[in-house]
Amino acid sequence: MPRIGIIVGSIAQNSINRTVANVLPSLVADTEVEFEFIDISALPLYNYELDGAWPQEATDFKAEVDAVDGIIIVTPEYSRSIPGALKNALDWAARPWGQNSFTGKPTAIMGASISAVGTAAAQQHLRAILGHFNAPTMGQPETFFHFSADAFGADGSLQDGTQLAILENFVTAAVAHITQFAPVAA
Ligand SMILES: Cc1cc2nc3c(=O)[nH]c(=O)nc-3n(C[C@H](O)[C@H](O)[C@H](O)COP(=O)(O)O)c2cc1C
């Protein structure tokens, strides 16, 4: 049973990317797939001087990344890049040196913005980081989700059929990618 971690790149309580990410698990018909949200909001700023005596939040975060077969990252774009909070989380995951939790971890990325072209620049930066990590990263479908609050019901469900199809296409491909590239347990 593949276990898939979902990381939202925003720590805003009313994050539009969280709103979108919350829809993804419901679009997977396969009940054998387990999704688990991995929170990055409690992480302190990474500092290599903490190596050897990590704060519990960082140890827990790294263990959560290690425990899943693959990761979906749903991120906003801040100032034409990824949010600092997401970069910080990736820095924690990359350490200690030689123990990068993303190495070999199949990963799929998408992002939501209120702008029509939003998150394209952020996703390119994220791809560069994941390439450096040697994380097999899904190439297609590239998903730049155009967020409109009107498309969501009060219960968080997405009402727009076209947008639902975009998300379903993404998460179906992400599950297939992670299943294909997940390391086989010995
Ligand atoms: C510091 C900051 C920088 C932003 N820069 C961009 C940007 O470069 N491109 C973009 O599409 N939206 C940008 N936005 C707008 C975000 O897309 C919008 O705030 C969105 O709600 C962020 O996603 P979130 O709610 O999941 O955090 C920026 C927002 C903030 C707070």
The ligand as an SDF file (V2000), in Angstrom:
LIG
                    3D

 31 33  0  0  0  0  0  0  0  0999 V2000
    5.2700   37.5560   -0.0160 C   0  0  0  0  0  0  0  0  0  0  0  0
    4.3510   37.2070   -1.1560 C   0  0  0  0  0  0  0  0  0  0  0  0
    4.8520   37.1630   -2.4410 C   0  0  0  0  0  0  0  0  0  0  0  0
    4.0180   36.7760   -3.5090 C   0  0  0  0  0  0  0  0  0  0  0  0
    4.5470   36.6300   -4.7420 N   0  0  0  0  0  0  0  0  0  0  0  0
    3.7920   36.0440   -5.7200 C   0  0  0  0  0  0  0  0  0  0  0  0
    4.3830   35.6550   -6.9520 C   0  0  0  0  0  0  0  0  0  0  0  0
    5.5600   35.8630   -7.1900 O   0  0  0  0  0  0  0  0  0  0  0  0
    3.5900   35.0260   -7.8640 N   0  0  0  0  0  0  0  0  0  0  0  0
    2.2490   34.7530   -7.6240 C   0  0  0  0  0  0  0  0  0  0  0  0
    1.5930   34.1520   -8.4560 O   0  0  0  0  0  0  0  0  0  0  0  0
    1.6650   35.1230   -6.4760 N   0  0  0  0  0  0  0  0  0  0  0  0
    2.4130   35.7450   -5.5180 C   0  0  0  0  0  0  0  0  0  0  0  0
    1.8450   36.0670   -4.3110 N   0  0  0  0  0  0  0  0  0  0  0  0
    0.4110   35.9100   -4.1680 C   0  0  0  0  0  0  0  0  0  0  0  0
    0.0670   34.4930   -3.7470 C   0  0  0  0  0  0  0  0  0  0  0  0
   -0.1690   33.6970   -4.8980 O   0  0  0  0  0  0  0  0  0  0  0  0
   -1.1830   34.4990   -2.8680 C   0  0  0  0  0  0  0  0  0  0  0  0
   -0.9270   35.2890   -1.6990 O   0  0  0  0  0  0  0  0  0  0  0  0
   -1.6030   33.1180   -2.4500 C   0  0  0  0  0  0  0  0  0  0  0  0
   -2.7270   33.2030   -1.5930 O   0  0  0  0  0  0  0  0  0  0  0  0
   -0.4530   32.4220   -1.7150 C   0  0  0  0  0  0  0  0  0  0  0  0
   -0.7910   31.0810   -1.4890 O   0  0  0  0  0  0  0  0  0  0  0  0
   -1.1500   30.5470   -0.0230 P   0  0  0  0  0  0  0  0  0  0  0  0
   -2.4700   31.2150    0.3460 O   0  0  0  0  0  0  0  0  0  0  0  0
   -1.2970   29.0690   -0.2070 O   0  0  0  0  0  0  0  0  0  0  0  0
   -0.0430   30.9590    0.8970 O   0  0  0  0  0  0  0  0  0  0  0  0
    2.6490   36.4910   -3.2600 C   0  0  0  0  0  0  0  0  0  0  0  0
    2.1690   36.5610   -1.9510 C   0  0  0  0  0  0  0  0  0  0  0  0
    2.9960   36.9020   -0.9160 C   0  0  0  0  0  0  0  0  0  0  0  0
    2.4580   36.8950    0.4990 C   0  0  0  0  0  0  0  0  0  0  0  0
  1  2  1  0
  2  3  1  0
  2 30  2  0
  3  4  2  0
  4  5  1  0
  4 28  1  0
  5  6  2  0
  6  7  1  0
  6 13  1  0
  7  8  2  0
  7  9  1  0
  9 10  1  0
 10 11  2  0
 10 12  1  0
 12 13  2  0
 13 14  1  0
 14 15  1  0
 14 28  1  0
 15 16  1  0
 16 17  1  0
 16 18  1  0
 18 19  1  0
 18 20  1  0
 20 21  1  0
 20 22  1  0
 22 23  1  0
 23 24  1  0
 24 25  2  0
 24 26  1  0
 24 27  1  0
 28 29  2  0
 29 30  1  0
 30 31  1  0
M  END
$$$$
